[in-house]
Amino acid sequence: MRLNRHQIPYLVTALTILTALVVMLEAPAAIRIPVMLGFLFLAPGMAFVPLLRLPQRGYEFTLGVALSLLLEALTATVMVELRVWSVELNLEILGSLTLIGCALQIYWPAAPEEPENLEPDTDGLGWGAS
Amino acid sequence: MNPTDLISNDSVLRAISNATGGFLAGAALTMLVLAIPIAVSLFASYRLGWQQSVSSQSARFDLSLIALPLLALGLWAWSLPSIDTRTIPDIGLIGSLPLLFFAALMVLAISFGFLMLLNPAKSWLWLLHLGLLILILHGTLPILYDVPRFPWTYKHIGVTSYIQIHNGINQGLDAYHNWPGFFALGALWTEALGMKSSLEFAKWAQLVFNLLYLGPLLMIYGTMGRSRQAVWVAAWLFFMTSWVSQDYFAPQAFNFYLFLIVVAVVLNWLNHNPQVRTRKARAVAVASEFSSDETNATTISSGDTISVSSIQTIPDSSLNSNEPVMQSEPRLNWYFRLMRRAVQSDQAGLEASPGQRYGLIGFLIVTFMVIVSSHQLTPFMLIAGLTALAFWRRLRYPWLPVLLGVLVVAWGLSFAKSYTTGQSQWYSSLGQFVQNLQENTSETLEESQGRVTASLLIKVYVLFIWGLAALGGIQQMRRGIVPLRAMLLAVAPFPIILLNSYGGEMLLRIYFFSLPFMTMLITGALPLRDDAISTAPNLESAPEFANAVPNLFEPSSSPAVVVRRATNSWRVVPITATLSLVVAIGFICTYTAKEKFFRVNPEEVSVLSELYAKAPPESLIMLLNDQFLPIRLTGNYEQFLHLTWVNTTLDRNIELNKDDLNGMELELKKSNRPIEYLVFSASQRDFFEENNILNPGNYDRFRALLARSKTWTLEWRRGDVEVYALRNPDVPLPVQPDPVQPNPPAQTPAKPLEPNRPERSLVGLK
């Protein structure tokens, strides 16, 4: 089932809220680890990359994962250099950024996807196109 | 049957020459067993219509193509329990792999061959095969090992733990603290996941990083491959030739991922190629190829088929008028001819609005900042690649490498100042090509026959890959295709060896950074057929194409243009399977050639973790050799002084005796430390004796000497790992500090790790 672009910010917001609950309630590792992995790999990046309106979903996903890791590395490095290291603060910053990105996506929704913008001879993911 | 039959007596050549029918019989038996499911899969595919030149979108058809991958997965999983990682022969782990493992690889390779034959449109089928390949080649060891691979992984775990404990870094300690980006990320992940140390997940790094590489690699290959098959084959080849093992829990692995991301973004959206790849542009381009009137695209005859490589796209109206490639000069010199061919050969960039481009530039700037703050070498590799693209006008914004260079200098003069101004050796190697090359190619150890053979295999394998890439590039150029971007990016890392030897690892890093583009060039040497473009007057007359390319048609316009994917003869299946298996075996040989020392003993990790946790601060940790022990693996490693007693570069056939013991006791007094610890392990013994550093049996004799000593006491023993301690009565035991320090210690100069080197090396040379 192909995910509608308009659903992405709501899903990411839900994941962020779920992650916050998991942390606050000190959920057991069996729940915390998969939820946190999902958040760390996807949420911060997928809050912003869809704003680029890339028609290739596979490329969008790839850049979303990359941006997630980049934002985490950047915030962590800044905190380490400033000697204000705190994982809780770091996660709060990331969560806030994620919610801001999702809000921007909701405020500026993407136009309905046009078939002619999709690469030919692929399934719309973009991967494998030449 | 076991391939160990091929590698007995530590000599591959002798073993191959002694190869009996045992291995062949085993292989034949395996094929017989596998023939049944393969035949069933073939029959099912035939019945579902795979003989059509264009693959069906039928779900049943797709399901038939996953039968073999699932079989490969099952065989691989079945083989895991029988892989013995405790007794690895000198030739490497290939000596311990059962035939089932190779059968799994063979089945997967055959299945990939079927994909090449049938060329399905669904990306997930190709991704499934690539994912399984990554799992089998890069995921086997993390599954089998209890602890992370490579002894030097533990230094990175220690730095990550340091940040967790001290809430900061200390630039005076070592280079890692001057480029802390990756370690800070590791610390964040560790605590966010609720773990105490990155040791709990570091062993999965190789599998995770290789899965991460897949996305940007496909994005890069999409801009270079002349067909969809070339894209997937290049990715397939990459994971089978990426043997340098720079993908473990380390800044290099993370930054290589970021390098791929930057290149992917640049090639796709910030490429200077004026051709824009949209469906409409291609349709008009195809029409103009055959139309007598270039402005009227309605006179194409149905059924015409043209090759992708001959498409001449109509120039973009926004093209820079000074672009020499598009000028219709009657006499073009070689440069213009080359550039024109390169432009025609390159896959067009993706259309991007100004807003999208600015957003992507912002993305790149963030990436640059993370790269600059987390690794020393990757920025230079990236600068080299981007500069090469900019010089040959393949980069829309030539200031990008300049910006990256500025960030490198800024970081080096600010946050990494204590290292760049205090460590002078990196200046001395600038421009020293011969010296740097020698440091990368010389063998300092007298290795066993098996490892000498393995080292030779590695060199042959590397030259084979590079040779194949050169052949592929030449083949393409003979066909009139100039894969300029792939060639530039493949060659760009090589001059970096002029800067530094990087501790003898620069050639490995060059191989790593050039490999994505080398594998794309290799596809030029393979008999892959280009995608073909056909025309049909209307949708109804080409129903078999309708389902294949559902997003291409504009039913209201005429003529319709269809891309028909490449098809190959049935021979591609056995050829692909055989070549894949050969390359995969070569990968395993090179990837695990030194696995005997790359594998870390879990008892060593356990004992050393306890040592670092319980030893008083300021203790002296004496190591006979620091290369293959998981040292500095906790966040308080900076509290201890580490000394190495044996010089593995100079010492040969030495005999450790009472004099050495006395020397170690003297070292404790000289260093004014409260306690000295000496670590023994079987891996150290094997390393010393097999490389003729110690006399045979000397390691155990020396250990027995300590056991009989009245001053040394046995503190920890687990398996074959022992730690002896010597107390210095003149120095009182310090008070254990608070493990959590809100304010990290003040900056101190870097402590020399081996002060007052003992006279061991001089004695050893006599």
Interface residues (C-beta under 8 A of the other chain):
Chain A: A29 R32 I33 M36 L37 L40 L51 L52 R53 L54 Q56 G58 Y59 F61 T62 L63 V65 A66 L67 L69 L70 L71 E72 A73 L74 T75 A76 T77 M79 V80 E81 R83 V84 W85 S86 V87 N90 L91 P115 E116 N117 L118 E119 P120 D121 T122 D123 G124 L125 G126 W127 G128 A129 S130
Chain B: A121 K122 S123 W124 W126 L127 I163 N167 G168 I169 P180 G181 F182 F183 A184 L185 A187 L188 W189 E191 A192 L193 G194 L212 G215 P216 L218 M219 Y221 G222 G225 R226 S227 R228 A230 V231 W232 F254 Y257 L258 I261 A264 V265 N268 R277 T278 R279 K280 R282 V308 Q347 L350 Q356 G359 L360 F363 V366 T367 M369 V370 S373 S374 F415 D531 A548 V549 N551 L552 E554 V563 R565 N743 P744
